[in-house]
């Protein structure tokens, strides 16, 4: 009964909540570190001898205050974005009662836009060839990423799997951001993305830890991410869900392997992990439309677009030579998370389960007011559609059937 009660209330295990809170704290800390580091580089100050001059101390104190402020704001935004829709509706006690769906979507978009803006600022020299420089790239990338993530979050915030995986994607992005803002490896973007994990300092720790934690979380969530394909209306082939789950798990383990084995420790093994992640994702995007006969059209289009973009990025890097390996790796990482989020959003309906989804039941009486024996007709909203539920006659709970109905018919009814 306890399992059934957990399904009915949508409560996740304590360990899952603890992991989610820990991930949000890590994201806020990483973004705060990046914000403080950028402030130190932007504010002009002088060095007086081997020690710290007054202006240097002032800049350090200011950067610390800004970092703490950013951490608090990020934690608040992440908390608001992670509140389930059912709690926003007031059907359960919640510490953030004012968090409407629109506020949650705005909070999620703000976090992603902040990460994008700081990432562009941390690699400002890489955008010298961009029209308008790194400032234009910062505004454009932050605006696009914030807008897209806000729209997606507003649509899928009722899905517990989406909310959890959204935090996993943020964890990887925030770890890379902190490493980008602290690394002393020079123009790492001209070589490869894995260079961030080779500096043997705190910057490398942020990068490798982000890969290990996000990859491990993805592997652990493989079953939850792929379970939507098992719905009867999609007509998945035998073993299709297991294959999809296995490919997602391979991607997660491979990402964790990339962090566990930096490229300067063992280049061959590092490249094996990276290639395994790329090949597994290619098989997932290319094979799922065949394994699932009636896969949603949006996911089919997303799969085709992901394959086309990945092949184009590889050609631009390896054949034409217009971009570095870093560009291809960033595009490949982004495509993996975009495709998996699209998988969850399109295949997981709004329903009552252990992941925190909810079923919205709306009572609507189609009978004239003042007729007490008219039964109320109920509609269940599943996946955005209104489905009429069975109607129970009012006389079924009364002592006798209505006048004029045969006793045998009344009993059978």
N, C-alpha and C positions, 0 to 999 in steps of 0.2 A: 504493500500500500504506500510505503514511503516513496517508491519510484514513481507510482502513478500520481502521487501528490506533487512531486517535483515537476512532472510533466504538466500538470494542471496549472501550477503557479508560475512556470517558466523560470525556476531558480536554477542557476548553474552550480556545480560543486564549488566548495570553498577554495579548492586549489586553483580552479580556473579564475575565480575572482582575484585571488592573490597574485596570480601571474599577470592578469590584466593590469592591476594597480601598479605592480613593479615595472611593467613595460611603459606605462604612462609616466611614471617618475623618471625612468631612464630617458625617455623622449624629451621631457621638459628639461632635464639636466643637460642633455647634449645640445639642444637648441640654445639654452642659456649660455653654455660655454662658447658656442659659435658667435652669439651676439656680443658677449663681452670681448672676445678676441677681435672682432671686427671694429669695435669702438676704439680699442687700443691702437689699431692701425690707422684709423681715420682721424683721430684727434691729434693735432700736431703737438709735440713736446720735445724737450731737449734732455740729453743725458749729461750730468755734471760729474765727471770722473767715474771711478768704479762703482760708486754707490748710486743711490736714487736721489735725484733732486726733488725740490718741492713740487714742481709741475708733474714729475713722474708719479709721485705719490698720489697727487690729486687725480690723475688719470686712472691709476689703479683702483682707487676708492670708487670713482665714478663707474668704471667698468664692472666692479663687483656689485654695486647697487643696481645697475641696469640688468646684470645677469640674474640677480635674485628676482627683480620685477618681472623679467621675461619668464622665468621659471614658474612664478605664481600665476601669471596670465595663461601660460600654456597648460598648466595643470587644470585651471578652471575651465578652459575651452575643451580640453580632452574629457573632463568629467561631464560637461554639458552634452558633448557629442556622443558619449557612451551611454547616456540614460535611455533605456528602452522606451518605445512609443507608448506602451501600455501604462508605464508609470507616469508619463507626461499627461495621459488622459485622466489621471486621478484615481485609477482603479487599484493602486497599490501605494504604500507609503514611499516617499522619495525625498531625498535631501535637497533636490533641486526642483521644486514644484513649478517654478516659473519657466522651465525649459520647454518651450514649444518646439514643434518640428522645424519651424523656420529658424529659430534660434540655434537649434542643434546643427542644422545644415550650415549656417553661417559660421558657427564655431569650428566645425570641421574644415571648411574652406579656408578660414583664417590660419589654422595650423599649417595646412599644406602650402598656402601662399607665403607664409613666413619662412618655411624651410626652403622653398624655391628661391626666394629673394636673397637669403643669406648664402645659399650655395653659389649663386651667380656672383655675389660679392666676394666670396672666398677665392674664386677663380677668375677674377676680373680680367687679368691679362689674356685669358683664353678667348675673350669676346671682343678683342681689338678689331678684328675683321668684320664683326657684326655691324650692320647699319645702325648708327646711333650709339655704338659702344656698349659697354656692359650695363649702363643705366637703362637703355632701351630694352636690352635683353632681360634685365631684371623685372621691369614693369610688364613686359609681354609674357614672360614665362610664369611669373607669379599670378598675373591676371587669368591666364588660360587655365593653369592648374587649379587655382582657387575656384574658378567658375565651374569647371567640370566636376571636381570633387564635391562641390556644394550641391549640384544638381543630383548627382548619384546618391549622395548621402540622404538627401531629402526623400528620395524614392525608396531607398533600401534600408532606412534606419530601423525598421521594425524587425529586421533579420539579425538574430544574434550572431550567426556565422559571419555575416558581412562586417558587423561592428568589430568583432575580434580580429578578423583578417585585415581590416583597415588599420588597426593598431600595429599589427605585424609589419605591414608595409611602411608605416611611419617609423617604426623602430629601425629598419634598415636604412631608410633615408636619413634619419637623425644621426645614426652612427657614422655614416659617410660624411655628413655635414660637419660634425665635430672634428673628424679627422682632416677634412679639407681645410678647416680654419686654423688648425694647429700644426700641420705638417711642415717640415723644413726640407722636403725633398725637391724643392724647386718647381720647375714646370712639369709636374707629374702628368698633366693632361696631354702632353706631347708624346708620352710613352704608352702607358696603359693604366687602367684604373687600379689594378692590384698594387701599383707602386705605393699607394697610400698605406698599405700594410707592411711596408718594409723598413720603416724608419726606426724601429726598435725603441720607441718612446710611447708616450701616452696617446699620440695621434694614431699610431698603429694599433694600439689596444682598442680604441674606439671603433676603428674600421673592422678589425677582425672579430671583435665581440658582436658588432651589429650583424655581420654575416652569420656567425655561429648561432646566435639567438633567433634571428628571423628565419634562418633555414631550418633549425630544429623545430620551431613553432609551425612552420609550413608542413613539415613532414608529419608532425603530430596531428595536424588538422586535415590531413589528406582525405580521410574518410568523410568528414563533415563537409568538405568542399565539394566532393564528387557525388554525394548522396542524392542531390536533386535530379541527376540523370536517371535515377531508378523509377521515376514517376511513370505510370502506365501509359500516359498519353504520348510519351516520347518514343516508345517502342524500341528500347535499347536492345541490342543483340546480346546473346549469351556471353557473359563475362565482360561486357563493355564497362560496367561500373568498376569492376575490379581492376581492369587495365588502366582506366583513368585514374583511379586511386593510386595505383602503383607508380604511374608516371609522375603524378604530383609529389609522391613521396621521394622519388629519385631526385626531382628538382630540389626539394628541401634538403635532402642529405648532401647533394652536390654543392649547394650554396654553403652549407656548414663546413664542408670539406675545403672549400676555397678559403674560408677564414682560418681553419685549423692548420692548413699548410700554406703559409705565405709563399709568394713566388721566389723569394730569395732563399728560402729553406730547401725546397725541392721543386724546381721549375717543372719537371716532367709530371710529377703527381699533381701539382697545382693545375696544370693545363688539362690533365685527365678529368679532374673534378669540374672544371669550367666547361669542357667539351661535353661532358655527360649532362650537365644542366641544359646546355643549348640543344643537344639532340633530343633529350626527353621532352623539352617544350615544343620542339618542332613536331615530334610524333604526336604530342597531345593536341596541338592546334590542327594538324593535318588529319589525324586519325579519328578524332571524336566525331566530326560530321558524318563519317562513314559508319562508325560503331553505333551511333544513335540515329535511327532512321528518320525520326521527326524532331530533330533538335530545333529549338527556336531559331527563327530566321536571323534575329539580331546576333545570336551567338555564332551562327554560321558566317555572317558578314564580318564579325569581329575576328574569327579565325582566319578567314581569307586575307583580311587587311593586315593581321599580325604577321602572317607568313610573307606577304609581299614586302612589308616594311623591313623585316629581318633580312630577307634576301637582298633587298636594295642596299641596306646598311652594310652588309658584308661586301657587296660589289664595290660600293664607294670606298670602303677601306682597303680591301685586298686587291681589287682589279684596277680601279682608277687611281687610288692613292690620294684621294682628296681629303680624307679624314684619318685621324689616328685610331689606334685600337681602343682608346678610351671611349670615343664616340660610339663605336659599335657595342662595347660592353654596357654602356649606360642605356642605349636603346634596347638591348636584349633584356636587361634587368627590368626596365620599365614595362616592356611587353608582357613579361611573365606575370607581373602583378596586375596589369590592366586586364589581361585575359582571364585570370582567375577571379577577379572581382566581377567581370562580366558574366562568368559562369555562375557565380552565386546569385547575382541580381536577377538573371533571366530564368534560372531553373528552380530557385527556392521560393515557393509560394508563401503567402501570408497565412500562417496556420499556427496551431497551438502545439508546441513541442518543447523538448528540453533546451533548445537553443535560445528560447526567449521569444519566439514569434507568437503572435496572438491572433485569435479568431474574433472578428467583430460581428456581433449579431445585432441586427436592427429589427425592431418590431414595427410593423406598419399595418395598420388595420385598413382594409379596403371596404369594409362594410359601413353602412350609414351609422352615424352616432345615435345612441339611444336604443339599439337592439342588443340586449344583454346576452342573448344566446349566440350571437355571431362570433365564431372563433377568430382569434387574432392570427394573422398570417405573418410568419417570420421569414426573414431572408438572411442568408449567411454570405458574407463577403469573403470570397476566396480568390486571391490573386487579382483583385480588382474587379471581379465579376460578382453579381448578385445572384445567388442560387436559392430558390424557394425551398424551405424545409417542410417536412410533413406537417399537416395540420391535424390536431387532435380535437374531435368534436366536444363541445361543452357538456353534452349530456353524458359523456363517458364517466364523469366524476359525480354525477347526480344519482338520486335514488331510483328514478324511473325515466324511460325514454320519452321523448316529446309525443304529444298526442297525434294520432294518425299514423304512427309507424308500427309495422307489424312486430310482434315480440321476437319472432325468429330473426328478422332482419336486424333488429336492435341488438340482439345478442351477438350476431356475427360481426356487426360493426364495432 
